[in-house]
């Protein structure tokens, strides 16, 4: 499943989509940036509630397919612009982290 395909499913919305055809290979849930850097796999959808600019750097370093912001958290315009510039896909959802991971697990 691509990030664009996931964004079109009810409950998910586009925040930044510079690489819509990126394939999602799995999911990783964590809010501790250093753990994500060391444990998320390339092509994972990283599920978090973190919204600071460091998530873009970590997503890029870990080569995740996307960041999924849960529980309705939002990026400010500067972080959104950084995501676009760095080629990091970001989606949003109102769902809690567990429900988001379960939904993705059932789709890929």
C-alpha positions as CSV (number, residue, x, y, z in Angstrom):
1,X,0.0,0.0,0.0
2,X,1.3,3.5,-0.8
3,X,1.1,6.5,1.4
4,X,-1.3,8.1,-1.0
5,X,-3.6,5.1,-0.9
6,X,-3.6,5.2,2.9
7,X,-4.4,8.9,2.9
8,X,-7.5,8.2,0.9
9,X,-8.9,5.8,3.5
10,X,-11.5,7.2,5.9
11,X,-9.9,8.4,9.1
12,X,-6.6,9.5,7.5
13,X,-5.8,12.9,6.0
14,X,-2.8,14.5,4.2
15,X,-0.6,16.9,6.1
16,X,2.3,16.7,3.7
17,X,2.6,14.4,0.7
18,X,5.9,15.0,-1.2
19,X,6.4,11.3,-2.0
20,X,2.8,9.9,-2.5
21,X,3.9,6.6,-4.2
22,X,6.2,5.5,-1.3
23,X,5.2,2.0,-0.2
24,X,4.4,1.3,3.4
25,X,6.1,-1.9,4.6
26,X,5.1,-1.9,8.3
27,X,4.3,0.3,11.2
28,X,6.3,1.5,14.2
29,X,4.8,3.2,17.3
30,X,7.0,5.4,19.5
31,X,7.3,8.9,20.8
32,X,11.0,8.6,21.9
33,X,13.0,10.0,19.0
34,X,16.2,8.1,19.8
35,X,14.3,4.8,19.8
36,X,12.7,5.5,16.5
37,X,16.2,6.3,15.0
38,X,17.5,3.0,16.2
39,X,14.5,0.7,15.8
40,X,12.1,1.9,13.0
41,X,12.6,0.1,9.8
42,X,12.9,1.7,6.4
43,X,9.4,2.0,4.8
44,X,7.6,1.8,8.2
45,X,4.8,4.2,8.9
46,X,5.9,5.9,12.1
47,X,3.0,6.5,14.3
48,X,3.3,9.3,16.9
49,X,1.9,12.3,18.7
50,X,5.1,14.3,18.4
51,X,4.9,17.4,16.3
52,X,8.2,19.3,16.7
53,X,10.6,19.7,13.8
54,X,12.8,16.9,15.1
55,X,10.3,14.3,13.8
56,X,11.1,15.3,10.2
57,X,14.9,14.8,10.8
58,X,14.2,11.4,12.5
59,X,11.8,10.2,9.8
60,X,14.4,11.1,7.2
61,X,17.3,9.4,9.1
62,X,15.2,6.3,9.7
63,X,13.9,6.4,6.1
64,X,10.3,5.9,7.1
65,X,7.6,5.9,4.5
66,X,5.6,8.4,6.5
67,X,4.9,9.9,9.8
68,X,1.3,9.5,11.0
69,X,0.2,12.0,13.6
70,X,-2.5,10.6,15.9
71,X,-5.2,11.9,18.2
72,X,-5.8,15.0,16.2
73,X,-2.4,16.7,16.8
74,X,-1.3,19.1,14.1
75,X,1.9,20.4,12.7
76,X,2.6,24.1,12.6
77,X,3.2,25.6,9.2
78,X,7.0,25.7,9.6
79,X,7.3,22.0,10.3
80,X,4.9,21.2,7.5
81,X,7.1,23.2,5.1
82,X,10.1,21.4,6.4
83,X,8.4,18.0,5.7
84,X,7.7,19.0,2.1
85,X,11.2,20.3,1.6
86,X,12.8,17.1,3.0
87,X,10.5,14.8,1.2
88,X,8.9,13.4,4.3
89,X,5.2,12.3,4.0
90,X,3.0,13.2,6.9
91,X,-0.6,12.0,7.5
92,X,-2.9,12.8,10.3
93,X,-5.7,11.0,12.1
94,X,-8.1,11.5,15.0
95,X,-7.6,7.8,16.0
96,X,-5.4,6.9,19.0
97,X,-2.0,5.3,18.4
98,X,-3.2,1.7,19.0
99,X,-6.2,2.0,16.7
100,X,-4.0,3.6,14.0
101,X,-1.5,0.8,14.2
102,X,-4.2,-1.9,14.1
103,X,-5.8,-0.2,11.0
104,X,-2.5,-0.1,9.2
105,X,-1.7,-3.7,10.2
106,X,-4.9,-4.9,8.6
107,X,-4.3,-3.0,5.4
108,X,-0.7,-4.0,4.5
